[in-house]
Amino acid sequence: MRALCWQDVNDLRVQSVPDPEIVNPRDVVLRVTMTTPCGSDLHFIDGYLPTMREGDVIGHEFMGEVVETGRKVEAVSAGDRVVVPSFIGCGSCGYCRDDLWSLCDNTNPNAELQEPILGDTTAGIYGYTHAFGGYAGSHAEYVRVPHADENCFHVPDELEAEQALFASDAWATGYMGADFCDIRDGDTVAVWGCGGVGLMAQHSAALMGAERVIGIDRFPERLRAARNEAGSETIDYTAVDSVVDTLKEMTGGRGPDACIDAVGMEAHGTGIEHAYDRAKQSLRLHTDRGTALRQAIRACKKGGTLSILGVYGLLDKFPMGVVMNKGITVRTAQQHGQRYVPDLLEYAAEGELDPSYLATHERSLEEGPAAYELFKHKKDGCIRPVLTP
């Protein structure tokens, strides 16, 4: 089959790889019908996440049609159209039973690669370095899905592919970030980033009762999507002297009740702090540009909540004193998709939220490298390209 594979830093190629096979009787094989890049893919493409190997098939946000099932699979059958969360859960360990699916104890066979850095191990994830399991990813014609009964979710017949696809990761992640905020009627929520995850976090915060949602970005088309699609107020951080001061002014001096970081380790910014981060990151003295995270901490009101969705590694100058003295509650995780996907598909089916506008560019698998260039550099108004193998 054909697949989009990592070769080296900033080098992706479409090549022939072996077809996936049933390895465990609880596996299924899907024909991938639609898949999309995620912002976190850029971190290993840019060389900030180690343990990629030449020829690894990338991609972790996808949906497809079941074409083959293991003998112990009960919940899905050949021909079913399903969407699959990016993190793989076993369904039986304590973390999965507690709906903390990205912390699954049993789906990452390479714990020894994570534990020295993270102190423990996450669940496995498709196409996302060998430290996260070494699973073949979704930017391919076919993909193997382990523990299919726990990880495949039927897509309602009335939904178009683009309405279901983003429940796999971007929507589930954004929704989880808003859920972490314990939003009450009348709350103000600020979201750093108006990409796929940030826009879904803004939509979700509004669904959960936030009175005001404020999206922060610099690209006009993303800020426009925040206003027109999510109904958010917006801040172009390149047009103000201080994002923190602007948020304080917008909230009567208090700051937002909750702040969501949907950016992560390659955040853009302005000023000396951003220049410092870029220099240290380029020299591999730390992995993260922490502009968005630091702003969120400083802007959040006393006693507020900070929800971190962006992927981070080793960050310098983390303002822990601000977190402690302001009494900020910090909540963060990789996404627990299996917890949220059923509700998201129901929202879409009932017309309460349609995430299909995120899919701004449709490309074939063969055009995958060029699609990633569009996505990485935000060319041509790109929010998310979708690949159709």
Number of C-alpha atoms within 10 A of each C-alpha: 11 18 29 27 27 23 17 17 15 14 12 21 18 20 14 13 15 9 14 16 16 16 13 15 14 18 22 29 24 26 20 25 22 27 27 28 24 21 21 18 18 18 21 18 21 14 15 19 18 14 15 23 14 13 19 23 31 26 25 27 28 30 31 26 20 24 16 18 23 19 12 14 17 11 13 18 15 13 13 17 23 24 28 27 33 30 27 31 33 22 20 13 15 14 18 23 13 13 17 20 27 25 26 26 22 19 23 24 17 17 22 13 17 18 13 10 11 11 9 13 25 25 26 29 26 27 25 27 24 23 23 24 23 22 27 26 27 33 31 30 20 26 26 25 29 23 21 26 19 20 23 26 23 18 22 14 9 10 16 13 20 18 21 27 30 32 32 29 27 29 27 26 28 28 28 25 32 28 16 20 23 13 21 13 11 11 20 22 28 31 31 30 27 27 25 24 29 32 31 29 35 32 26 24 32 22 17 18 15 21 16 19 26 22 27 25 24 17 16 11 16 26 24 16 20 27 17 11 18 25 18 25 16 21 19 14 19 14 9 11 11 13 20 20 16 16 20 18 12 14 15 9 13 14 25 28 23 32 31 33 28 29 28 24 24 24 19 18 19 12 9 9 13 16 14 12 26 21 13 15 19 12 10 12 13 18 23 24 29 25 21 26 26 18 18 26 26 19 25 27 22 20 15 21 26 29 26 23 24 25 18 20 15 13 15 16 9 13 13 11 9 15 21 12 10 16 14 18 16 16 15 16 19 21 26 24 29 27 17 19 26 14 13 24 24 14 14 20 19 12 10 12 19 20 22 16 13 24 19 13 16 15 16 13 22 18 16 25 18 15 23 22 13 18 21 19 10 16 11 11 15 20 22 26 23 24 25 19 22
